[in-house]
Amino acid sequence: MSSTDLQGKVVVVTGAARGLGAELSRQLTAQGARVALLGLEPEVLADVSAACPGSSWWEVDVTDGDALARVALEVEDRLGPADVVIANAGIATGGPLLFADATSYDRVIEVNLLGSVRTVRAFLPQVVTTRGYVLQVASVAALVPGPMMSAYCASKAGAEAFAHSLRGEVRHHGVDVGVAYLSWTDTDMVRGADERGFADRSKLPGVFGRTNPVGPAVERMVAGIAARAPHVYAQKWVRTLMYVRAVMPSVTAHAPKREARDAEKRIREAGPQATTPVGAGGAADVLGRTKD
């Protein structure tokens, strides 16, 4: 698998207004790429784009296939056909299914899984033309099914499977597909989850509960993009989970019952609002749907 010189390449990044997407856009620009920033917050996108010379931005909901198709044509017209597509847009909720807000729960799966599918569908003809690369941003949540995070875990496991299946479909076109795996990384989403108390990470051992800085994580992702890697580990230790993922469902299923009861009690008392999407990105998604 040949490496890619990112100089002059057209790279599409969804969820580009904040967190990973914004930092990816900055670091890719520093490597000479021309970045198309896609997201929901026009003012924030404009600020990120201003820090990324040669970039352009589009306000678009990744669950809207028709809008993505229009944006894909505009990206090609303005920047050229996409060489790399990074399906990064995502939101998160937490809490037990029994008491979760149903609309928010379903929305996580729609954005994180179907949003990725629709993003790739819109840009894949261009990537076939350029014999390019698709990177699906997944998570440790695809490998470790965490209680109180079933919507997020299901969406990321589905996105991982989608990318792995796609790889075999497009290989004969000269297109490579990768999956990026991240542990807790210092983004608005993770900070929002911490504020809601979805996961008591203080009880997790060592690296499993640690919040990782976003800069080094994105450096590893950019290196993976340049290498057209099938697997990209934003934190080096995450690779080890591949060897134990088969036993993780049994491990997490036997989490202490008391902790599950206490978490359920907090959510029940707080009401469905406590299980709406977290962080500024989650709020932007809710606002976008309210406008519609």
C-alpha positions as CSV (number, residue, x, y, z in Angstrom):
1,M,0.0,0.0,0.0
2,S,1.6,3.2,-1.2
3,S,1.9,6.3,1.0
4,T,0.3,9.6,0.1
5,D,2.0,12.9,-0.2
6,L,-0.7,15.2,1.2
7,Q,0.6,18.3,-0.6
8,G,-2.1,19.6,-2.8
9,K,-4.5,16.8,-1.9
10,V,-8.2,17.6,-1.4
11,V,-9.3,16.3,1.9
12,V,-12.9,16.3,3.1
13,V,-13.4,16.4,6.9
14,T,-16.9,16.2,8.5
15,G,-17.5,17.4,12.0
16,A,-14.8,20.0,11.2
17,A,-16.1,22.8,13.5
18,R,-14.6,21.4,16.7
19,G,-12.5,18.9,18.4
20,L,-10.9,16.2,16.2
21,G,-12.3,17.6,13.0
22,A,-10.9,21.1,13.6
23,E,-7.5,19.8,14.7
24,L,-7.4,17.5,11.7
25,S,-8.2,20.4,9.4
26,R,-5.3,22.4,10.9
27,Q,-2.7,19.7,10.8
28,L,-3.7,18.5,7.3
29,T,-3.4,22.1,6.1
30,A,0.0,22.3,7.6
31,Q,0.9,19.2,5.5
32,G,-0.2,21.1,2.3
33,A,-3.6,19.7,1.9
34,R,-6.6,21.7,0.7
35,V,-9.4,20.9,3.2
36,A,-13.1,21.0,2.8
37,L,-14.6,21.6,6.2
38,L,-18.1,20.3,6.7
39,G,-20.2,20.9,9.8
40,L,-23.2,22.5,11.4
41,E,-21.9,25.7,12.9
42,P,-21.2,28.3,10.2
43,E,-19.5,30.9,12.4
44,V,-17.2,28.3,14.0
45,L,-16.4,26.7,10.7
46,A,-15.5,30.1,9.3
47,D,-13.1,30.6,12.2
48,V,-11.4,27.2,11.7
49,S,-11.2,27.8,7.9
50,A,-9.6,31.1,8.5
51,A,-6.8,29.3,10.3
52,C,-6.5,26.8,7.4
53,P,-5.2,28.6,4.2
54,G,-6.7,27.3,1.0
55,S,-9.6,25.6,2.8
56,S,-13.3,26.1,2.3
57,W,-16.3,25.3,4.5
58,W,-19.9,24.1,4.1
59,E,-22.7,24.0,6.5
60,V,-24.3,20.6,6.1
61,D,-26.0,17.9,8.1
62,V,-24.3,14.5,7.4
63,T,-27.7,12.7,7.8
64,D,-29.1,14.7,4.8
65,G,-28.0,12.7,1.8
66,D,-29.4,15.1,-0.8
67,A,-27.6,18.1,0.8
68,L,-24.3,16.1,1.0
69,A,-24.6,15.2,-2.7
70,R,-24.9,19.0,-3.5
71,V,-22.0,19.8,-1.3
72,A,-19.9,17.1,-2.9
73,L,-20.4,18.7,-6.3
74,E,-19.5,22.1,-4.9
75,V,-16.4,20.8,-3.3
76,E,-15.3,19.2,-6.6
77,D,-16.0,22.5,-8.4
78,R,-14.2,24.7,-5.9
79,L,-11.3,22.5,-4.8
80,G,-11.2,19.5,-7.1
81,P,-12.2,15.9,-6.6
82,A,-11.7,14.5,-3.2
83,D,-8.5,12.5,-2.6
84,V,-9.3,11.7,1.0
85,V,-12.6,11.6,2.9
86,I,-12.7,11.5,6.7
87,A,-16.0,10.5,8.2
88,N,-15.5,12.1,11.6
89,A,-18.9,13.8,12.5
90,G,-20.4,12.3,15.6
91,I,-22.4,12.9,18.7
92,A,-22.9,11.1,22.0
93,T,-25.4,10.4,24.6
94,G,-25.3,8.2,27.7
95,G,-27.6,6.5,30.2
96,P,-29.7,3.3,30.3
97,L,-32.0,2.5,27.4
98,L,-34.8,2.0,29.9
99,F,-34.9,5.7,30.7
100,A,-33.1,7.3,27.7
101,D,-34.7,10.0,25.5
102,A,-35.7,7.9,22.5
103,T,-35.2,10.7,19.9
104,S,-31.6,11.4,21.2
105,Y,-30.7,7.8,21.4
106,D,-31.8,7.1,17.8
107,R,-30.1,10.3,16.6
108,V,-26.7,9.1,17.8
109,I,-27.0,6.0,15.6
110,E,-28.3,8.1,12.7
111,V,-25.4,10.6,12.8
112,N,-22.5,8.3,13.7
113,L,-23.4,5.4,11.5
114,L,-25.8,6.6,8.7
115,G,-24.1,10.0,8.6
116,S,-20.9,8.2,7.8
117,V,-22.5,6.0,5.2
118,R,-24.1,9.0,3.5
119,T,-20.9,11.0,3.6
120,V,-18.9,8.3,1.9
121,R,-21.7,7.6,-0.6
122,A,-21.7,11.3,-1.7
123,F,-18.0,11.5,-2.2
124,L,-17.0,7.9,-3.2
125,P,-17.3,8.5,-7.0
126,Q,-14.7,11.3,-6.6
127,V,-12.5,9.1,-4.5
128,V,-12.7,6.3,-7.1
129,T,-11.6,8.8,-9.7
130,T,-8.6,9.9,-7.6
131,R,-7.8,6.4,-6.4
132,G,-8.0,7.9,-2.9
133,Y,-8.5,7.0,0.7
134,V,-11.5,6.9,3.1
135,L,-11.0,7.1,6.9
136,Q,-13.8,6.2,9.2
137,V,-13.4,7.6,12.7
138,A,-14.5,5.0,15.1
139,S,-13.6,4.6,18.8
140,V,-12.6,2.3,21.5
141,A,-16.3,2.1,22.0
142,A,-16.4,-0.2,18.9
143,L,-14.2,-2.6,20.7
144,V,-15.4,-2.3,24.3
145,P,-19.2,-2.3,24.8
146,G,-19.7,0.0,27.7
147,P,-22.8,0.0,29.9
148,M,-24.8,3.3,29.8
149,M,-23.3,4.0,26.3
150,S,-25.2,1.5,24.2
151,A,-26.2,4.0,21.5
152,Y,-22.7,5.3,21.0
153,C,-21.1,1.8,21.2
154,A,-23.6,0.4,18.7
155,S,-23.0,3.3,16.3
156,K,-19.2,3.1,16.4
157,A,-19.2,-0.7,16.0
158,G,-21.5,-0.3,13.1
159,A,-19.3,2.3,11.5
160,E,-16.3,0.1,12.0
161,A,-18.0,-2.8,10.3
162,F,-19.2,-0.5,7.5
163,A,-15.6,0.6,6.7
164,H,-14.2,-2.9,6.9
165,S,-16.9,-4.2,4.4
166,L,-16.3,-1.2,2.1
167,R,-12.6,-1.9,1.9
168,G,-13.2,-5.1,0.0
169,E,-15.7,-3.4,-2.3
170,V,-13.4,-0.7,-3.5
171,R,-10.0,-2.2,-3.4
172,H,-10.1,-3.0,-7.1
173,H,-10.7,0.7,-7.8
174,G,-7.4,1.5,-6.1
175,V,-9.2,3.0,-3.1
176,D,-8.0,2.3,0.4
177,V,-10.2,2.4,3.5
178,G,-9.1,2.8,7.1
179,V,-10.6,2.9,10.6
180,A,-9.4,5.2,13.3
181,Y,-9.7,4.1,16.9
182,L,-9.5,6.6,19.8
183,S,-9.7,6.4,23.5
184,W,-10.9,9.3,25.6
185,T,-9.6,12.4,23.9
186,D,-9.8,16.0,25.1
187,T,-12.7,17.3,23.0
188,D,-16.0,19.0,23.7
189,M,-17.8,15.7,23.5
190,V,-15.7,14.0,26.1
191,R,-15.8,17.0,28.4
192,G,-19.6,17.1,28.0
193,A,-19.8,13.4,28.9
194,D,-17.7,13.9,32.0
195,E,-20.0,16.8,33.1
196,R,-23.0,14.5,32.7
197,G,-21.2,11.7,34.6
198,F,-21.9,9.0,32.0
199,A,-18.8,7.1,32.9
200,D,-16.9,7.1,36.2
201,R,-13.5,6.9,34.7
202,S,-11.8,7.3,38.1
203,K,-12.4,3.6,38.7
204,L,-10.9,2.5,35.4
205,P,-7.3,1.2,35.5
206,G,-4.4,3.2,34.1
207,V,-4.7,4.3,30.5
208,F,-8.3,3.1,30.2
209,G,-9.6,6.1,32.2
210,R,-7.1,8.7,31.1
211,T,-8.1,11.7,29.0
212,N,-5.6,12.1,26.1
213,P,-4.5,15.4,24.5
214,V,-6.0,16.0,21.1
215,G,-2.8,17.2,19.3
216,P,-0.8,14.0,19.5
217,A,-3.8,11.9,18.8
218,V,-4.4,13.8,15.5
219,E,-0.7,13.6,14.6
220,R,-1.0,9.9,14.7
221,M,-4.2,10.1,12.6
222,V,-2.6,12.3,10.0
223,A,0.3,9.9,9.8
224,G,-2.2,7.1,9.2
225,I,-3.9,9.1,6.5
226,A,-0.6,9.7,4.7
227,A,0.2,5.9,5.0
228,R,-3.3,5.0,3.7
229,A,-3.4,2.7,6.7
230,P,-6.2,0.2,7.3
231,H,-6.1,0.7,11.0
232,V,-5.1,4.0,12.8
233,Y,-4.6,4.1,16.5
234,A,-4.7,7.6,17.9
235,Q,-3.2,6.3,21.1
236,K,-0.6,3.6,20.7
237,W,-1.9,1.3,23.5
238,V,-5.3,1.0,21.8
239,R,-3.9,-1.5,19.4
240,T,-3.7,-4.0,22.2
241,L,-7.5,-4.1,22.5
242,M,-7.6,-5.8,19.2
243,Y,-6.2,-8.9,20.8
244,V,-8.7,-9.0,23.7
245,R,-11.9,-7.6,22.0
246,A,-13.5,-11.1,22.0
247,V,-13.6,-11.2,25.8
248,M,-14.6,-7.6,26.4
249,P,-18.4,-8.1,26.3
250,S,-18.1,-10.6,29.1
251,V,-16.0,-8.3,31.1
252,T,-18.3,-5.2,30.8
253,A,-21.4,-7.3,31.3
254,H,-20.1,-8.1,34.8
255,A,-19.6,-4.6,35.9
256,P,-20.7,-4.0,39.5
257,K,-24.5,-4.0,39.7
258,R,-24.5,-1.3,42.4
259,E,-22.8,1.1,39.9
260,A,-25.5,0.4,37.3
261,R,-28.2,0.9,39.8
262,D,-26.8,4.2,41.0
263,A,-26.3,5.5,37.5
264,E,-29.9,4.5,36.6
265,K,-31.2,6.2,39.6
266,R,-29.4,9.5,38.7
267,I,-30.8,9.4,35.2
268,R,-34.3,8.6,36.3
269,E,-34.3,11.4,38.7
270,A,-32.8,13.9,36.2
271,G,-35.3,13.0,33.5
272,P,-34.9,12.4,29.7
273,Q,-33.1,15.7,29.3
274,A,-30.1,14.1,31.0
275,T,-29.7,11.7,28.0
276,T,-29.6,14.3,25.2
277,P,-26.4,14.8,23.2
278,V,-23.5,16.2,25.1
279,G,-21.1,19.0,24.4
280,A,-21.3,22.0,22.0
281,G,-21.4,19.7,19.0
282,G,-24.3,17.8,20.4
283,A,-26.1,21.1,21.2
284,A,-25.5,22.2,17.6
285,D,-27.1,19.0,16.3
286,V,-30.1,19.5,18.5
287,L,-30.4,23.2,17.4
288,G,-30.2,22.2,13.8
289,R,-33.0,19.7,14.1
290,T,-35.1,22.3,16.0
291,K,-34.7,24.8,13.2
292,D,-35.9,22.2,10.7
